[in-house]
Amino acid sequence: MDVRFFVLLINRLQDARDEKQSSSESDGKSDGHRRRTVCTCRQLVFVGSRDSLPALAPAAASTEPAMNQSLLKLQIGPVQDFIAQARSTRDLWSGSYLLSWLMASGLGKLTEELQGLNGPERGEGGAVIFPALENHPLRDFQSRGLKCGHELSACLTPSLPNVLVASMDAGPSKGAEIARSVTGAIDEEWRNIAQACWNKLLEDGLVDDAGKVRFDQQIRRFLSVSWQVTPWAGSYASTRLLNARRLDGVRQTRPFLAWAEGGWKTGLSENKDVLTGREEAVFGGSEWWISHIGRLRERNPKAFWPNAFRERHAGDFYGAATLVKRIWHRCYLGEEPWNVQPSMVFPIPSTSQVARHITDKDEDDEGTEPNEDEPRYFAVLAMDGDSMGAWLRGDRPGLPVEEASHRSFSQDLSKFSLTAVAPTVLKHHGTLIYAGGDDTLALLPADRALACAQGLRDEFRRVMHLDVDASVGVAIAHFKLPLQDVVRAAQQAEKRAKHQLGRSAVAVTLFKRSGETIEWGAKWDDGGLELCRTISDALEADQLSGKFTYRLAELLQAYLNQASQLMREEESFTPVKDFDEQLGEIVHREFTVAASRQSLVAGDARDRLLAVLGEHLEKHLRGLQTRFKEMQAQFEKGLAEGRLRAWERPVKPDFICGSLIGLCQTVAFANCNRPKNWPEPEPRGKA
């Protein structure tokens, strides 16, 4: 049976699912059958090579449409895991920039192919819809080098997403040819970068020819490029929807090369990559470090290789992808025709330096550890636009599903990422790692993370010409905690802001040095951030004692429901009558008592302080009440559908008091990491 049968079946089942969702109907049983059928179809699909990808989707049909137009969507992977798998802040930036660089290579080839079409529809053979390329620093830098006219810091900022969309004045056959050409350009650039890294390692005697076979195998199977070309289906809206569904089918049934090299092998040479845990090591380990890096470190401790492979990580083993990410900026960007050393012109401070509000030093310049009175906690911030797919599908008013509207929307996203993100992050003494479209990743001092999150959200809403919003995840940790764990925690916090808090929210994860993990979150407009900021300002101005947040959390702890799951299932406890209705007043009184006793000002000043704090508390309590009602409605729906059980019913004191305790812990944590004085960051120079 032809594999296309299963892909067509997958697309039809997904169409049925979308129709169910759009009509607000729900049938858990049929949805379960549908999901299982889709999974079975995907397992039955057999794919031989990457070149067979277009054959999986019926877009590249043999019959040319009357209108000689088509839509291309291409996506590069892996993304989040590859970026997060970072030992250092330079690794974090390098992984992000590498993916943006590869996408720039693909976009350059696509632009060249479109100009070669000279189609009658647009005069240039088509148009790139997403991302917007006009005056884009990274794209211009790749094509014109240091003469591009942009600030070098902008050129070295990862600012291209891993997805491109383009309309082409070409039928599906020619469109598929163009897509293969773009994919080939991306693959070629990836191989060139990898080869430059290997040549430098070989030249400096860090590797030998014996490891080249494994290195090349891992390079060849690492990058995943999926694409879909769809002939014009009557309108841009219908073509875009069909294209997106078919690309999803392609990606779900994508070909891949197994990581196993064949047979069972043991020994030092079979150790796995320290960050991915998947690839067999090309080199690494203590013995390798001593014999290769140790001797170089003795000659010059500040040389590149001793800084790239630090002594404290001497036991690490490295696969090809991790290796390229670690050194490509020196071995490739540092050579002709780029001649750029990012560490010199675009410093990326270490997590310790970030915690101390240092923005103009590179991690290679790090000396001793922070003093006892210096901050030791840093934050990773991950931001993502809310419901972007719904906006592009036309499910939100104000954005027609038209090519011109989507190009304008893309230009607004580009304007935000290129002009608004970096100044906002720098204003809060942070370091920008990635800014592409509605996605942002940044490193910040712990005490400035929430203010930066609010600033980025405000800028996003200002730049975009629609009523769009964004959610932010923040993870705060000690500078010695593994960076990849903190990045993943920020990404998970962002998902929590979207799925648990209902979008338009910020979620925070705190990793205490003691091992305790604290989670808190608030909607942008429920008063939580205003209350948080007001308390922080009062603590900084010495209007409140530093003990206030701890005392308030202690008072509210007594109102938490300590019933276990078993007790709730057996209903072996009895709630206090009318307690839920009086909870708001009780919380307000406890808050006032704690603030009065911990106030460092007296008389009218204290009265004004209590009035301001009380006003923000009331607003936040109203917001929490609204969120709790939404939780109750979702629970009742889940209970009726059989997805939830009675004992899982949300408990109001746990939710209200738990949220306020989390707020207190967040404020206390940030306040403890606030330095008394810090230098204002300096803007970076031009190319």
N, C-alpha and C positions, 0 to 999 in steps of 0.2 A: 504493500500500500504506500502511495506517495506521502512523503513527510508533510507536504502542504495541506493534506487533509486534516492533520492534527493541529497545525497552526491556524487554519481557518476555523476549526472547532473552538480553539482557545479564544480567538477574536470574537466569535459569536457569543460564547458564554460571558465574556467580559462586557459585550454590548448589553446583554440581558441584565447583568449586574448593574450597569450604569442606569438602565431604564428603571429598574427597581428603586435605585437610590433617588433618581430625579422625581419619581412619583411618590416618594415618602412612604412606600410600602416596605414591610419587613417580614421575612419568612425565614427564621433561623434554620429550619430543617432543609429547605431547598437551597439556601445559601451554602450550607455545609456540603450537600451533594455536589453543587456547582464547583466549589473549591477543590474537592477531592478529584473530580473529573478533570479539571484543569491541570492539577498536579500529575495525574496519570498520563495525560497527553504529553506533558513536558518530558516526562521520563521516557516516553516511547520515541521521542524525536532523536534521531541519530545524526550527528553532524561530523563531517570528516575534516574540514579545514575552515580557516577564517574566510577564505574566498567564497564559501558556500553560504555565508550569512544572508546576502540578498535573496537567495533562493528560498529561504525560510518564509519570507513574507511575499504575498502575491503582488506587491507593488510593482516590481520590475517585470510586468507582464510583457508579452511579446507584441501586443497590439498597441500601436501608438495612438494617443487620444487626438481628437480633432484640434484642440488647442495644444500647441507644442510647448506646454509648461509643466513643471513639476516642482515638488517641494522636497528639500533635503533636510534631514535632521541627523546630526552626528554627535556621539557622546564618547568621551574618553574615561577610562577607569583603570585601576581603582583610584579612589579619591580620598575619602575620609580616613580610612585605615592607613593609607600610605603617608598622608600628612601627619597623622597622630603618632605614628611609629617613629618617634624622635628622641634621641638621647639628650640633645642640647637645643637651645633656642635657635642656633644657626641651622641645625637639621630641620627644625620646624619650618623656618622660612624657606630653606632650600627645597624641600619637598613641594611646598606650595608654588614656588617660583618655577620649578621644573615643569609642573603640569601646565601652568600658564604659558610657559615658553613653547611647549609642544603644541598647545592650542594656537598660539600665534603663528607657528610654522604651518599648521593646517589652514588657518585663515588666509595666510599669504598665498598659498597654492590655490585655494578656492577663489580668491579675488582674481588671480591670474587666469584661471579657467573661465570665470564669468566674463571677463573682458574679452576673451578670445571668442566667445559665442556671438557677440554683436547682434543680439536678438532684437527684433522689432518692438517688443513690448516695452522695454525700458531703455534701449539704446546701448546698454552695457552688458546685456546677456543675462541679467538677473540682479538680485540684491541680497546682501546679508541682512537678515532681519534681527538676529540676535547672535552675538552682542553687537552693540554699536561700535564702529571702528573709526569714525571720524576723529582725527586728532588724538588718537589713543597712544599714550606714551610708550607702552611696551611694544606694541605692533610697529610703531615708527622707529623705535630703537633697534629692533631686530632687522628692519629693512634698510636703515640709514646709519646705524651706529651712533657714535657720539655727536654727530652733526645733526641729530634729529631736532634739536632745539628745545627739548623738554628738560626739566630738572632731573638730574640723575637719580635722585631718590624716588621720583615718580616712575622712572623707567625700570627701577629695580624692585618696585612693589608688585607682588603678584596680584593682577587685576583682571584676569580673563577667566571666565567660568569654564567648566569642562564640557559645555554643550554649545553647539552652534546650530542655527536654523537659517536656511537661505531659500529663496525662490529662484528658479532657473528657467530661462527661456529655452528649454530643452525637454525632449520626451524622456521617458523613464530609462531607455537604453543608454542614451547619452548622459543622462543624469547619473546612472550607476557607474559609468566610466569616470565621470568627474569625482564621484564619491571615492572610488578606488584610488584615484590620483591623489586626493586629499589624504586618505589613509596612508598611502605610500609615503607622502611627504612627512607625515608625523612619525611613521616608523623609521624612516631614513634619518631624521634628526635625532631620534632616540638612540639609534645605533651609532651615529657619529659621536654623540655625547659620551656614550659608554666606551667607545673605542679610544677617545681622547683620554678618558680616565685610566683605562688599562695601559695605554702607552706611557703615561706619566708614572704609573706605579712600576712598570717594567723598567723604565729608564732609570728610576731611583733605586732599583734593586729590591723592591718590597714584595714582588711576586716573580714567579718564573713561568715558563711556557706550559708547565704541567697543569696549571689551573685554568688555562684559557678555554678549554672545551666546556667545563662546567660554567664558567662565566658567561660564555656565549649562549649556552642553552638557557640559562636563567634570564638573560636579557631578551632573548627571542620570545619567551613565553610570558613575560611579565605584563606587557602593555595590552590592554583590551580596548579595541576601537569598534564600536557598533554604529551602524548607520542604516538609514531607511530613505529610499527615494519613492515618492508617491506621485503618480500622475494627477493632473488637475481634476478634481471631482466636482466641477460645477461652480464652486465658490471657495474662497480662501478658508472660511470657517470649516466647511465639511472636509476639505483637503487636510487641514491641520489636525483635525480630530482623528481622521483615519490614519494619518502618518504617525501620530503619537501612539495610537493603539498598536499599530504594526511594529513600531520600534520596540515597544514593551515586549511584544511577542518574540522579537529577535533577541533581545537581551536576556529573556527568561530561558531561551533555548540556545544560548550562545555556545560556540565551540571553545574548547580549552585544551591545553596540553597538561597532562598530569604532572605533578611536582616530583613524583618518584622517579628515580633514575634507573630503576630496574633491579630486582633482586634484593635480598637482605644483606646489608653491609654494616659492619661495626668498626669502631676505631675513632681516633681523634679527627680524622678527615671527614667524618660523617656528622659532626656536630652541626646543630641548626643555627640559623641566624638569631642573634641575641634579641632582636626587636620583633621580628615577624614570627619566629618559631616554626617556620615552614621551609625555607630554602636551606639547602646544604651549604655549609660555609665554604667560601672561596679561600679565605685565610683567616687567621686570628688565633687567639689563645695566648696564654702567658709566655710560652716559649717563643712564639713568633714575635711577640712584643719586645721581649728582652733582646733577641738577636737582631731585630730590624729597627724598631723605634727607639729602643733604649740607647743604642750607640749614637743615633742622631740627636737624641736629647742631651747627651753628654757634650756634644759639640756646640749645640745651640738650642737651649730650652725653648726659645721663642720662635723657632722655625715652624713651618706649616705642618709637617707631619707629626711632631710631638703634640701640637695643639689639636690636630684632627683626631688623633688616637691617644687620648690622655692616659696617664699612668693609673689613675683610679679605676679605669675601665680596661685594664690590661688583659683581663681574661675574656673579653668579648670576642665572639666570632661573627663574621660578616658575610652575608650573601651579596649577590651582585647588585640588586636594587638598592639595598641600604648603603652599599659602598659608593655607588654612583651619587646617591643623594648627599652623602657626606662630603664629597670632594669635587663635584662637577663645577661648582662656581669658581674654583681655582684652576682646575685643569682645562676647562672649556671657555668660560667667560673671561678668564685671565689671559687667554691667548688671542692671536689674530683671528678675526678682524675686530673683536670686541675690546680687548685690552683693558678690562675692568676688574679691579679687585674689590668685591663688595664689602669685605671687612674694613677696608680703608675709607670708602666713600659712603657706605650705607651700614653703619654699625648696628649690630643686633646684641643688646646687652644680655647678660646671663640672668637667670631667675633671681639670683641674689642681688644683682644690680637693679633689676626691675623693682624689687621690693623696696629698695632704698631710693627710688625716684631718680635713678641715673638713666639718662636717655642717650647720651653722646659718647658712650664707651662701648667697645665690642667685648664679647665674652672672652676673647683672647687676651684682653687687657686686664682681666680680673686678677686681683692680688689676694689679699687675705680675706678671711670670712668677716661678716659684719660684726661690729662691736656689740656688746650686750645691750646697749641702749639704742641700737639701730633696728629698724623694722626688718623682719625676716620672712614675711608672708607676701606672696604675690598672687595675682589673679589671672585666669584665662577667661576671656570674654568671647562668646560665640553668638552671633546675631543672624537671624534669617527672617525674610519677609513672610508675612502671614497670607495664606490662601492665594499664593501667586498663580497656582494652576487654575483656581476658580476664576480669577480675574481674566486670565488669558482665554478661558473657555467661554467667557461672556456671562458667567453666573453672577457677576456683580455689576450693578448699573454704572454707566459712565465710561466703559471701555468697550467699544464695538469690536467684534471679532473680524477685523479687517487688517490687511497687511500694513497700510499706512498708520493705523492706530497702534499696532504692535511695534512698528519701527519707532514711533514716537515714545512709546512706553519704554522701549529698550534704551533710547537716548536719555531718558530721565534716570533710569537705573545707572547708566554709565556716568552721568553727571554726578549722581550721589557718591558712587564709589571712587571717582577720580578727584572730586573737588571738596567733598564734605567730610569724608571719613577720616583721612589723615590729620587734618587740623583739629578735629574733635578729639581724637586719640592723643595727639601730642599735647593738647591743652590740659589733659589730665595725666600728663607725665607717663604716657604709655608708649608702646612700640607696636606698630601695625605689622601684622604678619600677612594678612590677605584681605583684599577688598575687591570683590567681583560681583557686580550686580547688587542683589539684595543680601548677599552673604558677606560676613565680616568675621575675622578672627584677630584678636589682639591680646597683648600682654600688658598688664597694668599693676600698679601698686594696690595692695589689698584695700586701702582706705579710699581709693578713687574709682573703684570698679563700678559701683552703683551709679555714681554721678555721671560717669562716662556712658553707661548703658542708657540713662535717661537722655543724655545729650545726643547720642546716635539716633535714638528713636525720634527725637524732636526734629533732627536734621532730615531724617528719612521722610517724615510726613511733610516737611517744608518743601523739599525738592520735588517730590512726586506730586503730580497735578491731580491726584485722585485721593479718595478717602482710604488709602491703604495704611496698614499698620505692620508692626514687626514684633517679634518675641526675642528675648535675650536669655541666654544661659550663662551663669558666672560660676566658676569653681575657684575657691580660694584655698591655698595650701602653703606649707612651709617650703622654702626654696630647695630643700634637700629631697622632697618627695619626687619620685620619677615623673618627668615632664609628660610623658605619654599618658600616664594615668590621669593627670590633671586635665589634659586636653580632652580626653574621652569623657571625663566627668562634666566638663563644660558643655560638650555636645549632648550628653544625656540630660543635663539641666535645661538646655534649650528645648529638647523634646518634651520634657516635663512641663515647661511653660506653655507649650502648644496643646498637649493632650490632657493634662491634668488641670491646668489653670484656664484652659479654654482660649488660648491665644491672646494677643495684645497684653502680654505679661512678661515679667522677669522672674526667673527662678535661680536660687543660689544654693550651692553646695559648699559647705565649710569642712575642711579636713583639719581637725585639731592635732597637734603634735602628740597628744595622749592616745590617739587612735580613734577618738569619737568623731562621727560624721553627723553634721547638722544640715538639714534641708529646710529651706524657706522660700516662699514666693509670694508675689502680689501682682494684681492687675495694675496696669499703668494708671487707671482712673479710679481705683478704689480707696485712695488715700494712704495706702501702705508706705509708698516711697516718700510722700510728704511727711508722714509721721516719723519715718526713719531719719530723714534729713533734718527735721526739727530737733529731734533728740540729739543727733550728732553735733549740730551747731551749738546746742546748749552745753554739751560736754566740752566742746572745743573752747567755748567762751567762758568756761569755768562757772557757768550758772547752775549746773547740776554736778553732783558728785559722780565719780566713776562707778560707784557702787549701785547707782540707780537701776541700771538695766538688770543687774544680778538680783537685786531685791525684788523688782517687779516680777521677774521670771519665777522666783521662789514663791511669791504669793499666788501666782496663777497656777503653779504646778499642783496645788492642792485641789483644784477643780477638774483636773483631768480624770477621765473614767479609767480606772485601773482594771476593769473587768477583762478576763482572758476570753479567748474564743469559746472555750468550753462553757464558761459562765454565761456568755451571751446566748449560746445555743440552747442551754437549759433554762434560760431566763431566771437565773438564781439570784439576781439582784433587782432591787426596786428603785427606780429613779425618784428623786425628790419631786413632789408635786409642784407644778408651775415654775420649776427651776429654770427651764429653758427660756421662759418669757422674761424672767428677771435677770438673766445672765448679763445682758448689756449694762444694766445699772450696777450690778455687782462688780463687773470688770472696771467700769468707770470709777467707782469708789476706791477700789484697790489701787488703781493707777494714780489717783489724786493723792491718796495717803502716801504712797511711795515717793511721788514727786515732791510733796510738801516736806517730808522728812529728809530727803536727799538734796534739797535745794541749797545752793550756796549763796543765794541772794535773799534779801528780806524786804518787807514792806510792799510798796507798790510794784517794785520790780518782780517780786515773787508772784504777786497776783497776776501781773501781765504774762509772766512765763506760764503759769498754770492755765490761764485762759487760752493761750495759743496752743499749748499741748492738748488741752481738752477739746478744742475745736477740731484739731487734726485726728484725735482719737475717735471722736464721734463720726467723722466722715469715714474713717477706716472701718469702724464697726458696722456702719450701714453697708459698706461694700462687702464685708464678710457675710453679713446676713443675706445679701443678694446671692452671693456665690453658694451659700449653704442651701438656699432654696433650689438653685439649679442642680446641686448635687442630689437633693432629695428627689427631684423630678426624674433625673437620670436613673437613680436607684429604683424607683417605682417602675420605670419602663423596663429596666433589666430584670426586675423580679417577675414582671408579667411575662417576659419572654423566656424565663427559665435560665437566664445567664447568671443571675445573682441569687443568693440565699438570704433568708430573713435576718440571720445574725450579722450580715454585712451592712446592715442599715447604718448610715452615717450618724454619728453622735455629735450634737451641737457643741457641748462644752469642749470635747476633744478638738473639734475643728477650730472654734473661735480662740480658745485659750492656747491651743497648740500653735496657731499662726502667730499670735502675739509673743509667745515664748521664742519662737524662731526669729521674729523681728528683733527682740531684745538681744538674743545671742549674736545675731549678725551685726548689730550696732556696736555691741561690746567688743566683738572680735576686731572690727575695723578700727575702732577707737584706740585699741591697744597697739595697733600697728601704724598709728599716725605719727610721723616725725614732727619735731617742733619747727624745724625750718628746712626748706628744700630749695635748690636753685631752679629758676624757671628754665624750661627747655629752650634750646636755641633752634631756629629753623635750619634745615640742611641746605647745602649749597647747590648750585646749578652745574649741569654738565659742561 
